Amino acid sequence: ENFVVGSGNQLAHAASIAVANAPGRAYNPLFVYGETGLGKTHLMHAVAHQMLLNNPAARIAYVSTEKFTNEFIRAIQGNKLAKFRKYYRTVDALLIDDIHFLAGKESTQEEFFHTFNDLFESGRQIFLASDRPANEIERLENRLISRFQWGLVTDIQAPDFETRVAIFRNKAAARGIVLSDAVVEFLAEHVCRNVRRMEGALTRIASYNALIDQQLNLEAVERLLSDLFQEEEAAKVTIEQIQKKVADYYQIRYSDLLGRRRTSTIVLPRQVAMYISRTLTSDPLKSIGDAFGGRDHGTVIHACKQVENMMEQDGSVKRAVEY
């Protein structure tokens, strides 16, 4: 009920509802990835609570990868591996957070591989969360990557402006904080990296309200959160910054990315710059197209698909994007 749905998390939210109401039958496994503070753990907890609401007798395990690893190590040291396996391989649903921390842990990967297989084959629900797609987790066995992709893989992106407005309104109402529309929109414009930082901003505002006992205006908000706004601005990536970085990498002129020339030495860098702009900024497709010499949103979508395909087939393109 508290999760605010927007364009960047709509599929992850819908899939979570489906999994909660039909565990083991809807999407198995469900693999959700995205940057920190965007709602992955929120969805996992909500799914677990809904499963328990539907079936109070359900045996559900929610655990971080670090905790799973530590329990596995203790089980080996204490000669209690059979008990460890009996617990994790007989639950009705297993929800593992931060699965990217399996990287490089060979013995834990081996154990989790067999745990995954047992649960999957018996129709038990598996829900995994990561900060990146499975195929981008370094030193993760291919057989695990393959299994993580058996069900539904979906990402959660940073919320757009409208979603941030809704999040601020909902969270302010939940805390009993009264904010004007102007203040809410100002906050949504300047605090946009993740939901956790939004909550931090509201915590400060709640403290101010409790101490001062008066409604905040724009000037007071700007003064109260000045350091947070400065951090946000410093971390904000712009399309122009991306364009200049890509031009330097490919050793072409910045103006060529914006121009109309379609030689191969320019088309690829231009498409890569569009793809990175789509990935790292919250700018809409139209704004990205406008920044590249007034191209339409269809051109940006085509460029992104082309780069995605090339990244799968050509390691040099993947390395360029990651650089």
Secondary structure as GFF3:
##gff-version 3
##sequence-region A 1 323
A	DSSP	alpha_helix	10	21	.	.	.	ID=ss1
A	DSSP	beta_strand	30	33	.	.	.	ID=ss2
A	DSSP	alpha_helix	40	54	.	.	.	ID=ss3
A	DSSP	beta_strand	60	64	.	.	.	ID=ss4
A	DSSP	alpha_helix	65	77	.	.	.	ID=ss5
A	DSSP	alpha_helix	81	88	.	.	.	ID=ss6
A	DSSP	beta_strand	93	97	.	.	.	ID=ss7
A	DSSP	three_ten_helix	99	102	.	.	.	ID=ss8
A	DSSP	alpha_helix	106	121	.	.	.	ID=ss9
A	DSSP	beta_strand	125	130	.	.	.	ID=ss10
A	DSSP	three_ten_helix	134	136	.	.	.	ID=ss11
A	DSSP	alpha_helix	142	148	.	.	.	ID=ss12
A	DSSP	beta_strand	152	155	.	.	.	ID=ss13
A	DSSP	alpha_helix	161	175	.	.	.	ID=ss14
A	DSSP	alpha_helix	181	190	.	.	.	ID=ss15
A	DSSP	alpha_helix	195	212	.	.	.	ID=ss16
A	DSSP	alpha_helix	218	224	.	.	.	ID=ss17
A	DSSP	alpha_helix	226	235	.	.	.	ID=ss18
A	DSSP	alpha_helix	239	250	.	.	.	ID=ss19
A	DSSP	alpha_helix	254	258	.	.	.	ID=ss20
A	DSSP	alpha_helix	264	280	.	.	.	ID=ss21
A	DSSP	alpha_helix	285	291	.	.	.	ID=ss22
A	DSSP	alpha_helix	297	313	.	.	.	ID=ss23
A	DSSP	alpha_helix	315	322	.	.	.	ID=ss24
###
